Amino acid sequence: MPHLAKILVYPIKSLDGVEVPQISLREGGALAHDREFALLDEKGRIVNAKRNAEIHKIRTAFDLEARMITLWLEGSSAMQSFHLDGDRPALESWFSDYFGFPITLVQNLHMGFPDDTESSGPTIVSVASLEAIATWFGISLEESRQRFRANLEIADTSAFWEDQIYDAAGEGIPFQIGDLELKSSHPCQRCIVPTRNPWTGDRTADFQAKFNAHREAALPDGVPRSQFNHFYKLTLNTTVSPSEAGKVLRVGDRVRA
């Protein structure tokens, strides 16, 4: 029986995630703490891994209950800790010093800062999909996971099981994880970020071309190809009704699709 095997939230957009045993849903459709914060430059643009590969070298550890973040750089042992709310100016200074330009930390408790504001529910992938991708590129499961940064991982399925929760008309299919009711939206079109090593920012040669070829070959039978104008896509984007706000997802919850 497919079940929820892992929950990951990313408190600051484009930085490291946190694995949690359970999480509640925001009114805006996102998981609590997920992309709650974003870094903005002096022109009000989000500083993310799409435009700045140097962000990959920032390591973070979060204590969500205490609202604490610890920061250090890949390969360094020098760490600094900040309260996400009480130490905001000092935290912004740390990021400003690193990037070499002023950084403002902004917060959104309604929806967070998802890439897809129309389908702001949690992103979903099967563990078997991440394992298959790891074999394509000779990388670890953890590296595969960090390249694609899904919120919810589903176990006891075949690879790319999540592709089957689409309809040809693009209207979405309702499904449940535990008590939470979601609706499928579309496979997530990927950007430059998965082509890079998640800890160093180094590019993997021909990543997108190889991914496209393997992905098309591995598409499960019966999946509507109308959802795939190209195959550089992975993870299921979802929508969630505001009436679901406050419901809790737990590792081990059954998936009914």
N, C-alpha and C positions, 0 to 999 in steps of 0.2 A: 504493500500500500504506500503510495507516495506520501511523504511527510516532510515537514519543515525541519531541516537539519542544521541550519546556521542562520543567524540574524546579524547583520553588520550595518552599523550606522556611521556616518562620516560627519562629525560635528562641525568641522570647518571645511567648506568646499575645496576640493582638490588635495586635501591633506589626508593623513592616515585615518583608517577606520577603527571602530571599536566593536568587538564581538560581545553580544549581550544574550542572556538566556530568555528574556522576554522584553517586549516593548509595546507601548500604546500608540494609537493613531491620532494624528492631529486633525483638526477640522478641515484643513486645506488638502488632506489626502496623504500627506507624507508621514513617515514614522517620526515619533518624537526624537529630537536631537539630530535628525539627519539633515545635513546641509543647513543647520540652524544659523550658521555664520558664513559670511563671505568676506574676502579681502578686496578692498577697492583701492585703485590708484588715485592720483590727484585729479584725474578727469572723470572719476566716478565709474570707471570700467572695472569689471570683476577681474582680479588677478587669478588666473587659473592655469592648469597644466597645458591647455590647448595653445596658449600664447607664450608661456614661459616655462621652458623645460627645467629651469633651475629649481622650481618648486618641488620637483621629485626628490631632491636631496634633503628636504626638511623632514625630520622624524618627529612624531608626536606620541604622547601617551596621555590618555584622558582618565580622570576620575569623575564620571558623570554626576554621581551623587554629591560629591564635594564641590563640583563646578571648577575643577582644577585641570590645567593643561601643563605638561612638561614638554619642552622643546629642545632639540639638539640637531646637529647636522650629521648626515651619514658619514661614518668613519671617525666621528669625534666623540669624546667622553664628557665634553663640557655641556652640562644641562642647566636649564633655567625653568622654574615653575612659576605660573601665574594663575590668579583667580580670573575666570572668564568674565566676570562682571566687575569685581572690585579693582582689578589691576588692568583695566582696559588701556589706559594711556601707556603703561610700561610694555604691555603686550604689543601694541601698535608700534612702539619704538623698536622692539626686537625685529619685527617684520620689516620695518622701514630700513633699519641698518643692514639687514640681509639683502634686500632687493636693491638698495641704493636709491630709492625714491619714496615719498611719503605714502604710508598705508593707513587706511581707515578700516576698522573691523565693524561690519554692520550685521544686524540680527533680524531674523524674521521668524516669529513664533507661530505664525499661521500655517505657512506652507514650506518654509525654508527657501532655498535657492536651487530648485531643480533645473536641469537643462530644458526639460519639456514641461512647461507650465500648464499645458492642456491635458497632459496625462501625468499628473503629479503623484500618483500612487507609488508604492514600492516597486523596484525593479526586481525581476525574478529570473533565475537560471537554475538548471539542474546541475547537481554535482557531476554527473556523468558528462555533461557538455564541457565543463571546465577540464575534466580529466582528458577528454578527447583532444581538446585544443593543446593541452600540455604535451601530448604525444606528437602532435604535428610539428611542434617547434623544439622539442627536446628540453622543455623547461619543467619546473616543479608545479604541482597543483597550486601551491601557494602563490607562485608567480603568475600563473594563469588567473587566479582569483584577483590578485592585486591589479592586473592590467585592466580588468573589466568591471570591478567595483560594484557588483550587484548587491542589493539589500538582503534578499532572501534566497537561500539555496535549498533546493528540493532534492531529497535522496530517494532511493528505491525506484528509479526511473531509468529509461534508456537515454542515450545522448540526444539532446535537442528535443526532448519531450515537450518543452515549453512552446515549441513551434506549432504544436497541434492545437493550441488554445487560440486560434485565429479563425475568422470566417472570411470567405472570399469577398464579401461586400464591405469589409472593414468596419462593421458595426460593433464588433466585440462580442465576447462570450462570457456570461457570468460564471464565476467559480468561487469556491470557498477555501480558506485556510483556517482551520479551527472554526471560530464563530464569526470571523471577518468575511464579509462578502465583497468581492472585487469584480472588476470587469476587464477583460483583456483589451488592449488598445492596438499595439503594433510592435514589431521587432525593432529594437533600438538601433538606429544608424550610428555607427561608431565614428569617432574623430581620430585625430593623430595620436591621442594618448595611449591606446593599447599597443601601438607600434614601438613604444619605448620601454626600456627596463624601468619598472616602477620605483626602484630605489636610487638609480643613478641618472636616469633620463637619457641614456644611450639608445640610439635607434637600432632596431633589429632589421637587417637588410631584407628587402622584399617581403616584409611582414604582410602588408595588405594584399598583395597579389597571391601569396601562398594561402592566406586565410580565405580569400574569395574562392579559390579552386577547391580547397578541402570542404568549405562550408556548403557549396553547391552539391558536391558529391554526397555529403552526409545528410542532406535534407530528408526528413522522414517522408515516407509515402503518404500521399493524401493531403499534405500541407498545401494550402492555396498559394500558388506562385505569384498571384497578384500582390502579395505582401512583400515580394522580393524583386524590386527593379534592379537590385544588385545584391551581392551576398556578403558585403562587409557590414553585417548586422548580427547582433547578439544581445540577449536578454529581452524579456517580455516587459514592455511598459504597460502600466495599468492605470485605471481610474477607480476612485472610491467615492461613494456618496458621502456627503457631510453627515448623514445619519449614522455612519459607522464610527464617527469620532469617539475616542475614549475606549474603544474595544482594544483588547490586548492579544497580541500574538505571542505564542510560546514555542520554543524548540520542542519538537515532537508532535505538534499539531498535525492532524491529517489534512490532506489536500483532496478536495472533491471537485473534479473538473469534468 
